[in-house]
């Protein structure tokens, strides 16, 4: 494409449009970037601004305790960098961020929509309400129980937006949710360029009109999206990190609506959208009730694991799942205890493996469970949401632990019974004392079942 007598590599524009990127980390030739600067196709801003107050221009962190002074070898001065977003490459007071300011990509308006499923009456109503909100550029909250088919009811809205030449982002706090959603949207919109962005994601070519990303990746975008969908908006760390919530606002255009999707909305989340339209789906697409958690005391379980033994009740439960050839998830309160327990379970069945957030093989292990190459996974709360496996059975070890909030326990229970052919299953809370959070989670699930089947 020719702009003012020089050739702009289309890939440079496609990559940088809407992105805030470290100039020194651009994947394109320096001479192309310099020529883009000369023709004002790229704007440059300092990584850290110090006036009127200190602020990172990528993640918008303003917490002074997260800025670190260092002796910079590059500029031979004392500089400051932002520790908050350091994993994305160091942003400092002497580095430059760049964003595309030249002619915009002419977005495709012809897309194919391949989905043969059918909505329930509740799904159809919610899908129509969300679509109406987007047409009016109005934000919207979807509250639906785990397994209600929240992803599918977004399809009509995404298709409408694509055909209008709009750019859409589906953001979620968890990498596992991105990995779950990406192939589903690829199958539904086979002619649309879709990118999945998360830590260590592979390089992806072309201009993506639909981006599925972790909320952390939104630090790298500015006024890029015409429709912003935040899935699992109640999940850690998004719900506790103001900079992630600011990143959502920064990444969308001023008039772009925000569609919030959640199974367990907090009062804080609802208070952020006090006047928006809301849709509620109290039951699953297959019209079966949510499995209700059962409580089972597991006294001194930690001491038992450290002594080299699996607690008797838990061992019996795992043996039953293995005998029935049913895949299972065992949720642990800490990585450390899970790794202590891993070899004990492997002595029962060699394919049982553990997975956690920093595990480089986490994606592969989940796929192995889905494909029945492993019999079960020991996991932390990273798999509390965004994972659908047919006939999976679930147990929580140490459900009384602080990490297992009512919201987390509801999400964990929501892994069970999602498939129409396996609409029931085990969800067992092993505990060393019942907590208010456990009671709240169970009561909430029972309430959803009453609301969904009250007619």
Secondary structure, DSSP 8 states (H G I E B T S, - for coil): -EETTEE--HHHHHHHTTB-EEGGG-SS-HHHHHHHHHTTSEEEEESEE-SSS-EETTT----GGGEEEEEETTTTEEEEEESTTGGG---BTT-EEEEE-SS-----------------HHHHHHHHHHHHHHHTT--EEEEE-TTS-HHHHTHHHHHHHHHTT--EEEEES-HHHHHHHHHHHHHHSTTS-EEEE-TT-----S--SEEEEEGGGGGGBSS-EEEEEEESTTSTTGGG-HHHHHHHHHHEEEEEEEEEEESS--HHHHHHTTTSEEEEE-S-TTS------EEEE-TTHHHHHHTT---HHHHHHHHHHHHHT--EEEE-S-HHHHHHHHHHHHHH-TT-EEE-TT-TTHHHHHHHHHTTSSSEEEE-GGGSSS---TT-EEEEESTTSTT--HHHHHHHHTTTT-BTTB----EEEEESS--HHHHHHHHHHHHHHHHHT--
